[in-house]
Amino acid sequence: MAILMGCTLPSLDTQEIPTPITTGSEEAGKPFDASARADMILRSSDMVDFFVLEGLLRVVSPVFETMITSGSVDGNGMKVVSVTESSHTLRHLLLILYHLADTPDIDDGKLYFLIGETGKKYALQFVESRLRTSLRSSLFMTSQPLRAFAIAMKFGWMEEARLAAVNAHGRFIQDMKYCSELEGITGTDLFRLLEHGFKCVDAVDEMITSSCQSHNISAYYVVEGMKGFTALRRIQEVYKSRPRGSAIKEDTGLDLAIQHRNNFDCGKTSYYTSKSTGNYHQLRRLLADRIDETVMKEGHLSN
């Protein structure tokens, strides 16, 4: 034993119990805290430790499997894998992986983007599937179609992007407001939205023209029954600015135009001439339905 100022120093071969390395990290909240059934740690970019099951991560993601193989070990012998995601994003992702959350909160567009990007980064196909299902059933599709379009285009979900585009066509362009999700897409993506709108207008125009020429499709009787160049011009103005049935149903200008329906005479007896003006509303709904059917048949967004 070495003696120094009356104190006994331990010899170099004295057995010591290893002490955990201090990392400055903090423990995640339940269900990913230290009491969880776990055999490894995922450490977020803001130094929060999530206690998780190694086997689960290896099964659901080939990327995680590679990262786990090259991960380090902490002072307690538990594997630690550091990731670049924040604890906020990582927690939501793990809740989905553990089937503890059906869908992320789409109302938080930024979080939705982060979860989508993280799912893509770690090749988590079923996370992407859940996100797509969540988007399709979300009120975003109808209440905020431009945001839904931006989200879908960001991740290359072309069918969801097309559905959002169809809903966006029911809005005036000047009424569409900026949303942060637009930062994640390109000018080319926005051009695809406009181009699809032009294609829908052409499709509706062709449908009405061919219907009037054939005389045997409901759209012919709708336009003919409304009577008047004024009404027809107004119908064209409406669908060329907003190629959706809702635009026809909501337009007050069409109500005024229909009052002049008797100014139109193409030399044919209208199928609905003798009907009351109450039929006008039925005709309007029929035309709106035909327009929506036509627009929904329009093909995918261009690549």
DODO-84191 format. One record per residue: residue in three letters; x, y, z of N, C-alpha, C in turn. Coordinates in pm, whole numbers, plus 50000, padded with zeros to 5 digits. Atoms other than C-alpha are relative to their C-alpha. Layout:
DODO-84191
SITE  res   n_px   n_py   n_pz  ca_px  ca_py  ca_pz   c_px   c_py   c_pz
SITE  ALA      X      Y      Z      X      Y      Z      X      Y      Z
...
END
This chain:
DODO-84191
SITE  res   n_px   n_py   n_pz  ca_px  ca_py  ca_pz   c_px   c_py   c_pz
SITE  MET  50084  49881  50000  50000  50000  50000  50087  50125  50000
SITE  ALA  49929  49874  50000  50119  50345  49921  49938  50091  50103
SITE  ILE  50051  49912  49896  50094  50594  50204  50031  50144  49961
SITE  LEU  49979  49860  50033  50046  50967  50136  49923  50084  50100
SITE  MET  50059  49910  49902  49984  51211  50419  49894  49928  50083
SITE  GLY  50090  50071  49911  49818  50944  50631  49881  49938  49932
SITE  CYS  50115  50055  50073  49572  50839  50353  50045  49875  49926
SITE  THR  49970  50124  50070  49562  50492  50206  49942  50006  49861
SITE  LEU  50046  50000  50139  49541  50481  49825  49977  49858  49955
SITE  PRO  50026  50135  50047  49385  50177  49656  50102  49957  49897
SITE  SER  49909  50052  50102  49609  49954  49452  49931  49997  49866
SITE  LEU  50054  49993  50135  49567  49950  49076  49912  49881  49966
SITE  ASP  50079  50119  50034  49418  49598  49077  49873  49987  50085
SITE  THR  50123  50005  49921  49134  49684  49317  49879  49992  49909
SITE  GLN  50119  50017  50084  48800  49567  49166  49899  50111  50027
SITE  GLU  50097  49891  49988  48561  49856  49102  49873  49965  49923
SITE  ILE  50126  50016  50076  48192  49847  48999  49992  50110  49897
SITE  PRO  50002  49897  50103  48162  50024  48660  49891  50103  50026
SITE  THR  50099  49891  49986  47983  50360  48672  49950  50040  49862
SITE  PRO  50054  49959  50129  47748  50462  48395  50063  50131  49952
SITE  ILE  49941  49879  50058  47895  50720  48160  49895  50112  50001
SITE  THR  50092  49887  50001  47741  51060  48208  49995  50060  49860
SITE  THR  50013  49952  50138  47604  51172  47873  49928  50134  49991
SITE  GLY  50077  49876  50007  47390  51468  47965  49864  49981  49937
SITE  SER  50130  50026  50061  47088  51298  47810  49893  49985  50107
SITE  GLU  50111  50019  49907  46745  51280  47970  49910  49888  49951
SITE  GLU  50087  50115  50028  46490  51003  47983  49870  50046  49935
SITE  ALA  50127  49969  50066  46187  51006  47752  49884  49968  50094
SITE  GLY  50119  50031  49922  45838  51002  47896  49943  49864  49962
SITE  LYS  50064  50128  50029  45625  50691  47909  49932  50006  49865
SITE  PRO  49960  50137  49963  45592  50450  47737  50143  49966  49961
SITE  PHE  49864  50026  50045  45957  50493  47633  50104  50040  50105
SITE  ASP  49906  49967  49893  46114  50563  47972  50079  49875  50040
SITE  ALA  49911  50110  49960  46367  50341  48153  49925  49880  50055
SITE  SER  50077  50113  49948  46090  50125  48299  49939  49914  49889
SITE  ALA  50059  50073  50112  45983  50012  47953  50075  49869  49976
SITE  ARG  49936  50126  50040  46051  49660  47832  50084  50030  49877
SITE  ALA  49912  49953  50108  46352  49746  47619  50138  49941  50015
SITE  ASP  49862  50048  49995  46701  49637  47526  50095  50091  49923
SITE  MET  49912  49902  50062  46837  49943  47349  49941  50140  50014
SITE  ILE  50040  49859  49989  46819  50322  47341  50013  50068  49865
SITE  LEU  49992  49907  50113  46738  50557  47056  50016  50138  50061
SITE  ARG  49972  49867  49942  46889  50895  47139  49972  50107  49895
SITE  SER  50040  49895  50093  46730  51198  46972  50107  50108  49990
SITE  SER  49902  49894  50021  46919  51502  46844  50007  50097  50117
SITE  ASP  50001  49912  49882  46815  51699  47155  50026  49920  50128
SITE  MET  49950  50080  49887  46958  51425  47382  49890  49947  50092
SITE  VAL  50103  50069  49923  46644  51244  47492  50009  49852  49967
SITE  ASP  49983  50145  50018  46676  50867  47542  49865  49929  49999
SITE  PHE  50122  50081  50014  46394  50643  47418  50039  49853  50014
SITE  PHE  49970  50141  49974  46407  50288  47556  49906  49915  49914
SITE  VAL  50079  50070  50101  46292  50058  47275  50048  49856  49984
SITE  LEU  49967  50139  50029  46298  49699  47149  50084  49992  49872
SITE  GLU  49910  50013  50115  46591  49626  46920  49940  49913  49890
SITE  GLY  50055  50093  50099  46418  49333  46750  49892  50063  49914
SITE  LEU  50106  49934  50075  46119  49545  46649  50058  50093  49894
SITE  LEU  49941  49906  50094  46334  49812  46488  50072  49929  49886
SITE  ARG  49932  50077  50104  46538  49553  46300  49901  49944  49899
SITE  VAL  50101  50060  50088  46222  49394  46159  49935  50104  49909
SITE  VAL  50078  49902  50078  46044  49711  46046  50086  50085  49908
SITE  SER  49917  49909  50080  46344  49894  45899  50139  49944  49974
SITE  PRO  49864  50043  50032  46653  49773  45714  50103  50108  50033
SITE  VAL  49909  49890  49967  46804  50115  45780  50036  49995  50149
SITE  PHE  49975  50013  49857  46764  50078  46156  50091  49879  50028
SITE  GLU  49919  50121  49978  46915  49729  46132  50148  50029  49979
SITE  THR  49861  49963  50028  47233  49871  45979  50054  50092  50109
SITE  MET  49957  49905  49898  47249  50154  46232  50025  49931  50134
SITE  ILE  49987  50071  49873  47202  49916  46526  50130  49919  50003
SITE  THR  49879  50080  50009  47486  49695  46405  50124  50082  50031
SITE  SER  49882  49914  49979  47726  49989  46414  49985  50093  50120
SITE  GLY  50024  49913  49886  47584  50147  46732  50100  49978  50113
SITE  SER  49909  50009  49884  47771  50205  47060  49927  49937  50119
SITE  VAL  50056  50058  49877  47713  50070  47412  50023  50097  50114
SITE  ASP  49982  49908  49888  47653  50280  47723  50062  49929  50120
SITE  GLY  49935  50055  49882  47797  50227  48072  49927  49883  50063
SITE  ASN  50077  50112  49946  47518  49983  48157  49991  49882  49903
SITE  GLY  49998  50110  50096  47586  49765  47855  49884  50001  49903
SITE  MET  50114  49993  50091  47279  49882  47663  50040  50072  49872
SITE  LYS  49967  49938  50128  47310  49961  47293  49935  50137  49989
SITE  VAL  50050  49864  50020  47269  50326  47203  50020  50038  49853
SITE  VAL  49994  49953  50139  47189  50454  46853  49949  50143  49997
SITE  SER  50038  49859  50009  47185  50828  46799  49940  50029  49863
SITE  VAL  50066  49964  50125  46952  50972  46535  49994  50152  49990
SITE  THR  50000  49855  50024  46918  51319  46382  49863  50063  50027
SITE  GLU  50134  49947  49975  46545  51353  46460  49988  50055  50142
SITE  SER  50026  49945  49867  46421  51564  46751  49915  49903  50080
SITE  SER  50081  50088  49915  46249  51401  47048  49852  50010  49964
SITE  HIS  50141  49980  50038  45917  51548  46930  49965  49910  49881
SITE  THR  50023  50083  50119  45943  51379  46589  50016  49852  50033
SITE  LEU  49971  50141  49970  46094  51056  46724  49889  49938  50084
SITE  ARG  50107  50054  49916  45822  51014  46985  49878  49964  49916
SITE  HIS  50116  50028  50085  45545  51040  46726  50026  49880  49908
SITE  LEU  49966  50112  50087  45727  50799  46495  49991  49868  50077
SITE  LEU  50002  50123  49919  45770  50541  46772  49859  49962  50042
SITE  LEU  50139  50030  49965  45407  50570  46876  49930  49927  49885
SITE  ILE  50057  50069  50117  45313  50467  46522  50058  49859  49989
SITE  LEU  49934  50131  50010  45568  50183  46518  49947  49902  50105
SITE  TYR  50050  50084  49892  45433  50053  46848  49848  49984  49995
SITE  HIS  50146  50009  50016  45074  50080  46721  49925  50064  50118
SITE  LEU  50063  49927  49891  44992  50324  46999  49934  50128  49951
SITE  ALA  50065  49885  50062  44879  50597  46760  49956  49960  49861
SITE  ASP  50051  50038  50132  44658  50546  46456  50062  50085  49891
SITE  THR  49945  49907  50099  44774  50854  46270  50061  50118  50073
SITE  PRO  49949  49877  49939  44983  51161  46342  49896  50111  49985
SITE  ASP  50092  49888  50005  44806  51491  46393  50027  50081  49874
SITE  ILE  49977  49933  50128  44771  51622  46038  49982  50150  50011
SITE  ASP  50018  49856  49983  44660  51961  46166  50133  50071  50019
SITE  ASP  49865  49945  49988  45026  52014  46249  50074  49962  49872
SITE  GLY  49941  50031  50130  45148  52032  45891  50149  49976  50007
SITE  LYS  49855  50017  49988  45512  52068  45995  50034  49862  50053
SITE  LEU  49976  50133  49944  45497  51753  46207  49970  49892  49897
SITE  TYR  50037  50099  50101  45323  51566  45926  50114  49984  49899
SITE  PHE  49885  50004  50090  45612  51658  45694  50116  49924  50064
SITE  LEU  49886  50063  49932  45869  51550  45952  49981  49849  50012
SITE  ILE  50027  50143  49988  45701  51213  46011  50014  49933  49863
SITE  GLY  49989  50055  50135  45674  51157  45637  50144  49986  49955
SITE  GLU  49859  50004  50039  46038  51243  45578  50076  49893  50079
SITE  THR  49932  50100  49916  46150  51025  45870  49962  49859  49958
SITE  GLY  50044  50131  50046  45939  50732  45754  50069  49960  49871
SITE  LYS  49933  50027  50128  46091  50763  45408  50149  49972  50022
SITE  LYS  49857  50014  49971  46444  50797  45548  50032  49860  50053
SITE  TYR  49975  50131  49939  46414  50473  45748  49927  49886  49927
SITE  ALA  50067  50102  50083  46221  50288  45473  49888  49929  50074
SITE  LEU  50113  50055  49923  45914  50241  45693  49874  50008  49914
SITE  GLN  50108  49997  50098  45659  50151  45426  49861  50008  50065
SITE  PHE  50133  50000  49941  45368  50091  45660  49969  50135  50064
SITE  VAL  50021  49864  49950  45420  50438  45813  49950  50087  49886
SITE  GLU  50044  49925  50118  45388  50586  45464  49856  49965  49966
SITE  SER  50136  50043  50031  45074  50379  45407  49899  50065  50095
SITE  ARG  50090  49938  49902  44919  50513  45728  49985  50149  49974
SITE  LEU  50005  49857  50026  45008  50869  45640  49912  50030  49879
SITE  ARG  50083  49979  50120  44848  50838  45296  49852  49980  50031
SITE  THR  50139  50023  49960  44531  50691  45444  49947  50116  50083
SITE  SER  50037  49888  49914  44525  50967  45702  49972  50125  49918
SITE  LEU  50019  49883  50084  44561  51235  45435  49871  49991  49920
SITE  ARG  50121  50017  50082  44286  51090  45215  49872  50024  50080
SITE  SER  50120  49986  49918  44039  51089  45505  49996  50132  50077
SITE  SER  49992  49875  49925  44147  51426  45641  49912  50108  49940
SITE  LEU  50075  49883  50047  43939  51742  45620  50086  50092  49916
SITE  PHE  49909  49922  50084  44249  51895  45462  49963  49989  49853
SITE  MET  50028  50026  50141  44141  51739  45134  49895  50098  49945
SITE  THR  50105  49910  50047  43834  51963  45114  50014  50142  50055
SITE  SER  49993  49867  49940  43895  52249  45356  50129  50075  49964
SITE  GLN  49872  49937  50035  44261  52314  45266  50069  49917  49892
SITE  PRO  49947  50089  50104  44323  52136  44935  50141  50036  49953
SITE  LEU  49865  49963  50043  44635  52337  44853  50104  49942  50094
SITE  ARG  49909  50061  49903  44802  52218  45174  50008  49849  49976
SITE  ALA  50002  50145  50026  44693  51860  45101  50080  49968  49874
SITE  PHE  49927  50019  50125  44832  51893  44747  50150  50008  50025
SITE  ALA  49857  49982  49974  45168  52019  44875  50057  49881  50076
SITE  ILE  49955  50116  49922  45196  51735  45127  50014  49878  49909
SITE  ALA  49998  50116  50089  45111  51472  44864  50114  50008  49899
SITE  MET  49894  49985  50100  45350  51613  44605  50138  49986  50064
SITE  LYS  49872  50010  49930  45630  51634  44862  50049  49856  50006
SITE  PHE  49961  50141  49983  45624  51258  44907  49971  49915  49876
SITE  GLY  50023  50075  50123  45530  51162  44551  49875  49915  50002
SITE  TRP  50126  50074  49993  45179  51040  44639  49905  50059  49894
SITE  MET  50064  49933  50113  45031  51117  44297  49848  49988  50001
SITE  GLU  50145  50014  49997  44680  50980  44349  49939  50097  50101
SITE  GLU  50047  49903  49901  44634  51185  44667  50016  50143  49949
SITE  ALA  49978  49867  50057  44781  51486  44486  49891  50033  49898
SITE  ARG  50106  49977  50100  44528  51444  44205  49867  50031  50067
SITE  LEU  50125  49976  49929  44236  51426  44448  50000  50139  50064
SITE  ALA  49990  49867  49941  44360  51737  44627  49990  50108  49892
SITE  ALA  50006  49904  50111  44404  51913  44292  49856  50020  49954
SITE  VAL  50141  49990  50041  44045  51832  44194  49923  50090  50097
SITE  ASN  50068  49915  49901  43925  51991  44519  50046  50145  49991
SITE  ALA  49947  49864  50011  44152  52290  44469  49938  50074  49881
SITE  HIS  50059  49936  50118  43992  52354  44129  49865  50065  50031
SITE  GLY  50126  49938  49960  43673  52447  44314  50019  50135  50066
SITE  ARG  49969  49871  49938  43847  52753  44458  50050  50099  49895
SITE  PHE  49938  49898  50083  43933  53082  44293  50148  50006  50034
SITE  ILE  49855  49997  49977  44310  53107  44249  50036  50110  50099
SITE  GLN  49966  49889  49912  44313  53446  44422  49960  49975  50146
SITE  ASP  50042  50033  49862  44146  53288  44728  50093  49901  50067
SITE  MET  49907  50096  49941  44425  53037  44778  50111  50074  50074
SITE  LYS  49905  49930  49915  44645  53149  45065  50130  49920  50014
SITE  TYR  49870  50064  49977  45010  53078  45132  49991  49904  50120
SITE  CYS  49987  50092  49887  45082  52777  45354  50144  49950  50002
SITE  SER  49859  50036  49985  45418  52663  45489  50037  49874  49924
SITE  GLU  49972  50125  50072  45385  52324  45317  50048  50025  49857
SITE  LEU  49956  49967  50136  45445  52500  44983  50152  50009  49992
SITE  GLU  49854  49992  49998  45808  52543  45091  50065  49866  49965
SITE  GLY  49944  50132  50023  45853  52169  45048  49984  49948  49858
SITE  ILE  50017  50045  50139  45755  52150  44679  50062  50101  49904
SITE  THR  49933  49916  50100  45883  52302  44355  49900  50078  49916
SITE  GLY  50084  49926  50094  45751  52547  44099  49939  49907  49896
SITE  THR  50052  50099  50095  45712  52251  43865  49876  49930  50056
SITE  ASP  50117  50064  49936  45474  52089  44115  49878  50091  49992
SITE  LEU  50111  49905  50008  45261  52404  44122  49949  50012  49856
SITE  PHE  50041  49997  50141  45261  52411  43742  49911  49880  49968
SITE  ARG  50082  50120  50022  45123  52055  43745  49857  50023  50049
SITE  LEU  50133  49969  49947  44833  52181  43958  49923  50087  49902
SITE  LEU  50066  49911  50096  44754  52461  43712  49968  49926  49870
SITE  GLU  50019  50075  50125  44799  52233  43410  49883  49904  50012
SITE  HIS  50112  50092  49980  44558  51978  43557  49868  50075  49997
SITE  GLY  50121  49917  50004  44304  52258  43604  49960  50032  49857
SITE  PHE  50029  49970  50140  44333  52354  43238  49944  49877  49927
SITE  LYS  50049  50124  50062  44283  51991  43136  49856  49972  50042
SITE  CYS  50137  50020  49952  43969  51972  43351  49903  50093  49929
SITE  VAL  50084  49903  50073  43830  52286  43187  49974  49949  49858
SITE  ASP  50016  50053  50137  43892  52136  42841  49907  49881  49998
SITE  ALA  50084  50120  49994  43727  51810  42945  49854  50037  50019
SITE  VAL  50138  49955  49977  43416  51989  43075  49945  50068  49875
SITE  ASP  50041  49932  50122  43401  52206  42764  49962  49899  49892
SITE  GLU  50028  50104  50100  43417  51898  42543  49873  49923  50035
SITE  MET  50119  50072  49956  43151  51722  42751  49873  50077  49966
SITE  ILE  50120  49918  50026  42903  52009  42720  49977  50016  49850
SITE  THR  50013  49984  50145  42975  52064  42350  49946  49873  49935
SITE  SER  50044  50126  50060  42935  51698  42260  49859  49964  50045
SITE  SER  50135  50028  49950  42624  51670  42478  49897  50080  49922
SITE  CYS  50093  49915  50074  42456  51961  42302  49986  49955  49855
SITE  GLN  50004  50046  50139  42544  51816  41962  49923  49869  49986
SITE  SER  50064  50131  50009  42415  51467  42040  49854  50003  50043
SITE  HIS  50138  49984  49952  42093  51582  42213  49950  49882  50084
SITE  ASN  50049  50117  49927  42080  51257  42404  50073  49976  50132
SITE  ILE  49932  50009  49872  42288  51326  42710  49942  50107  50092
SITE  SER  50069  49911  49908  42154  51492  43022  50052  50142  49999
SITE  ALA  49945  49866  50000  42392  51786  42996  49935  50088  49893
SITE  TYR  50068  49925  50106  42220  51888  42670  49870  50058  50052
SITE  TYR  50129  49954  49950  41881  51908  42838  50017  50104  50111
SITE  VAL  49974  49901  49896  42034  52099  43127  50025  50137  49938
SITE  VAL  49965  49873  50063  42187  52368  42909  49881  50053  49918
SITE  GLU  50113  49960  50082  41892  52373  42668  49882  50041  50088
SITE  GLY  50112  49970  49912  41644  52373  42954  50018  50131  50073
SITE  MET  49977  49872  49933  41809  52671  43120  49970  50116  49906
SITE  LYS  50032  49902  50102  41769  52863  42797  50083  50127  50009
SITE  GLY  49942  49866  50009  41955  53171  42686  50150  50001  49982
SITE  PHE  49857  49981  50019  42293  53271  42551  50062  50056  50127
SITE  THR  49949  49940  49877  42334  53470  42871  50032  49893  50102
SITE  ALA  49980  50108  49904  42293  53161  43088  50116  49911  49958
SITE  LEU  49894  50088  50049  42521  52951  42867  50137  50066  50016
SITE  ARG  49874  49929  49983  42791  53218  42869  50044  50000  50146
SITE  ARG  49968  49997  49858  42767  53238  43245  50049  49863  50047
SITE  ILE  49956  50135  49965  42798  52859  43279  50146  49980  49958
SITE  GLN  49863  50014  50050  43113  52872  43067  50098  50081  50084
SITE  GLU  49913  49916  49917  43258  53156  43272  50029  49932  50134
SITE  VAL  49985  50064  49868  43199  52962  43593  50095  49881  49992
SITE  TYR  49916  50120  50000  43353  52629  43493  50139  50026  49945
SITE  LYS  49865  49969  50048  43645  52794  43315  50086  50061  50109
SITE  SER  49923  49947  49887  43746  52967  43636  50008  49900  50115
SITE  ARG  50004  50101  49894  43645  52682  43868  49930  49875  49946
SITE  PRO  50060  50119  50062  43590  52347  43692  49954  49896  50102
SITE  ARG  50058  50091  49904  43386  52187  43970  49849  50022  50007
SITE  GLY  50144  49989  49990  43017  52114  44019  49956  50098  50107
SITE  SER  50035  49908  49891  43015  52312  44343  49997  50145  49952
SITE  ALA  49998  49863  50053  43099  52627  44145  49869  50032  49930
SITE  ILE  50128  49980  50068  42784  52582  43934  49887  50015  50102
SITE  LYS  50104  49996  49899  42571  52521  44242  50000  50131  50079
SITE  GLU  49988  49885  49911  42702  52822  44431  49992  50134  49929
SITE  ASP  49987  49872  50071  42720  53087  44158  49869  50079  49998
SITE  THR  50119  49915  49999  42472  53370  44214  49978  50069  49866
SITE  GLY  50012  49938  50132  42547  53520  43873  49916  49917  49906
SITE  LEU  50079  50089  50085  42388  53217  43713  49851  50017  50028
SITE  ASP  50140  49973  49966  42065  53294  43899  49947  50119  49920
SITE  LEU  50041  49882  50076  42054  53634  43730  49993  49970  49851
SITE  ALA  49995  50031  50143  42151  53496  43391  49879  49919  49956
SITE  ILE  50110  50088  50039  41872  53239  43395  49870  50078  49981
SITE  GLN  50119  49918  50015  41618  53518  43419  49981  50045  49854
SITE  HIS  50006  49957  50140  41702  53603  43057  49996  49880  49905
SITE  ARG  49993  50121  50081  41664  53246  42933  49912  50007  49875
SITE  ASN  50089  49995  50116  41379  53338  42695  50058  50080  49884
SITE  ASN  49935  49926  50108  41620  53556  42494  50071  49906  49903
SITE  PHE  49928  50097  50084  41769  53239  42353  49902  49912  49925
SITE  ASP  50085  50088  50080  41608  53052  42068  50084  49940  49890
SITE  CYS  49916  50066  50099  41807  52797  41875  49915  49925  49897
SITE  GLY  50085  50065  50098  41507  52681  41673  49953  49864  50042
SITE  LYS  50041  50131  49951  41448  52377  41891  49906  50020  50117
SITE  THR  50089  49994  49883  41174  52311  42145  50072  49939  50118
SITE  SER  49930  50049  49882  41333  52280  42487  49920  49890  50068
SITE  TYR  50063  50112  49930  41262  51959  42668  49932  50046  50129
SITE  TYR  50051  49955  49872  41200  52158  42983  49926  50134  49991
SITE  THR  50059  49869  50015  41034  52470  42838  49874  50016  50083
SITE  SER  50128  49990  49931  40697  52394  42996  50010  49975  50150
SITE  LYS  49983  50029  49857  40840  52309  43335  50009  50130  50078
SITE  SER  49992  49883  49914  40828  52549  43626  50146  50033  50028
SITE  THR  49863  49960  49971  41131  52744  43732  50062  49915  50111
SITE  GLY  49948  50088  49898  41161  52499  44019  50089  49893  49940
SITE  ASN  49917  50100  50067  41304  52255  43766  50141  50052  49973
SITE  TYR  49869  49941  50026  41587  52498  43711  50103  49953  50101
SITE  HIS  49907  50044  49896  41743  52398  44043  50040  49853  49980
SITE  GLN  49969  50141  50028  41718  52030  43949  50097  49991  49883
SITE  LEU  49912  49999  50117  41879  52103  43612  50142  50042  50040
SITE  ARG  49871  49949  49954  42156  52293  43784  50078  49891  50073
SITE  ARG  49934  50110  49929  42230  52000  44013  50047  49892  49904
SITE  LEU  49961  50101  50100  42235  51763  43715  50127  50042  49928
SITE  LEU  49881  49951  50069  42487  51981  43536  50122  49994  50091
SITE  ALA  49890  50004  49903  42700  52010  43850  50052  49856  50015
SITE  ASP  49959  50141  49987  42702  51630  43884  50078  49954  49878
SITE  ARG  49930  50039  50124  42803  51586  43520  50139  50060  49994
SITE  ILE  49869  49936  49999  43087  51833  43562  50094  49926  50095
SITE  ASP  49916  50073  49903  43217  51651  43872  50040  49863  49946
SITE  GLU  49968  50130  50059  43196  51316  43694  50110  50014  49896
SITE  THR  49901  49977  50106  43396  51457  43404  50137  50032  50059
SITE  VAL  49874  49959  49938  43661  51616  43625  50067  49882  50071
SITE  MET  49942  50114  49928  43705  51301  43835  50060  49897  49906
SITE  LYS  49946  50094  50099  43774  51102  43519  50131  50050  49939
SITE  GLU  49877  49944  50057  44057  51335  43425  50120  49926  50057
SITE  GLY  49886  50086  49964  44387  51148  43430  50090  50057  50107
SITE  HIS  49906  49964  49895  44680  51170  43666  50071  50132  49966
SITE  LEU  49917  49882  50022  44894  51478  43710  50119  49960  49913
SITE  SER  49888  50031  50089  45169  51500  43451  50127  49982  50080
SITE  ASN  49872  50024  49933  45514  51376  43547  50107  50091  49943
END
